[in-house]
Amino acid sequence: MDYLPLFFKLTKQDVLLVGGGNVALRKARLLCRAGATVTVIAHKVCDELQDLLDENGGAAVIGEYHAALLDDKMLVIAATDDNELNQRIHYDAVERNLPINVVDSPDLCTFVFPAIVDRSPVVIGVSSGGSAPVLARLLRARLETWIPKSYGKLASLANSFRNQVKQKFSTVDQRRIFWENVLQGQIAEKVFAGRTDEATELLQDKISAEDPEHQTGEVYLIGGGPGDPELLTFKALRLMQQADVVLYDALVSPAVLDLCRRDADLIFVGKKRDNHAVPQEGINELLVKHAKTGKRVVRLKGGDPFIFGRGGEELETLKANDIPFQVVPGITAASACSTYAGIPLTHRNYAQSVKFVTGQLKNRTTDLNFDELVHPNQTVVFYMGLHTLPQLSQKLIEHGKPADTPAAIVSRGTSADQKVLTGTLESLPALQEKAQLPAPALIIVGEVVELHENLCWFGEEVLAQNLTPVKAEP
Ligand code: SAH
């Protein structure tokens, strides 16, 4: 970050503006809007600038710039087309530790003017640090259309209740939760609809009714999808942006985690194979503990929370403790990995049904009904099956699945290092033995895997022929 965005209080502060033309006029308008007292020094001052200064208590001095003009000023802006003069002003200002902006000369600036979206008292500044002002302006134009005009009114309403809320809610956390509810709920909607009186009444009622010691928190059980952050739902993103606390698993990608609210406490609760950082009961307790202090707790899981995610168990604990919750589905690995690998899970000619099953074996055996898994015309997707692939392959073949059924491993699906390895039910374990594709990985078994060759569009291929050792001639 080359520049730190700060907002300057300029009301009744003296600012020196060197230059009297149109560029100076534009800067003077902004300075006057912020309530500054502007002194302009120039050989000639255009009429509009003179009028502006007259209206806003500024002054124009006709004459030559000299360093003494900088005395007692808060800010300096040079808007002349004389490079030498601009340089001099720059050095004089820097010598006095005065913030200086030289229009169109980023090298001579110690501060820059951002493109501004004004919803006073809410103000948004967009800056490219002087490197691409047009881009900053384009962004501003987008924000202009996106942020309701009445945000200013909403901020003013909040401001008029600030002291009351401060008295009622003693901690910063309590106040934040209260305001987040107000600014995103029914009260905000009333303001946007132009019904400020009703909004004021509702806000007053809400302050009176709420008990600071018993603000109820909420838990959002959110499916974070398989890795690519663009596969999150809008709802997931919105709730992640409201989180006070985030409990996340190993399967949640850093790019997804990065989209949670900046100030949220991030707590890793583990779940790499055989290495539970926090046991399931511990996770349940943590959820309850944080929600009971009024926090918004995001429980972020890889894929979909209800598919091999133990999401149901966590919700049962919340229900037993009367904690409100919402569940947001995510794109499950089978769906995401198959699409990113160009393997449609069903297809008119090859598969009329699909089964999602766990490949995890208990005590090296499995509860899976293999007779069901070997039916023709269906696709079987194994989650958590990378380590049991040899047994799975053997069992399926034993139960009658043809050994030459196409099969694939999709490793780290949807991420930048996605890899796909294809083979047959029989050959895949040996191919993986050589390829050593890393977890998390999904195994897809069925005729549909053949479509991959034609439809693959994302990530890297691992070609079987490069893995198969060339047999020595007898
Ligand atoms: N709730 C998750 C699944 C959790 S079980 C979901 O709906 O996707 C964990 C298993 O999911 C892993 O062992 C792996 O088989 C699969 N998996 C999750 N993310 C994956 C990814 N990006 N690529 C491949 N497999 C993945």
Boltz pocket constraint, residues with backbone or C-beta under 6 A from the ligand:
constraints:
  - pocket:
      binder: B
      contacts: [[A, 225], [A, 226], [A, 227], [A, 251], [A, 301], [A, 302], [A, 303], [A, 304], [A, 305], [A, 306], [A, 307], [A, 308], [A, 309], [A, 331], [A, 332], [A, 333], [A, 334], [A, 337], [A, 382], [A, 383], [A, 384], [A, 385], [A, 410], [A, 411], [A, 412], [A, 413], [A, 414], [A, 415], [A, 440], [A, 441], [A, 442], [A, 443]]
      max_distance: 6.0
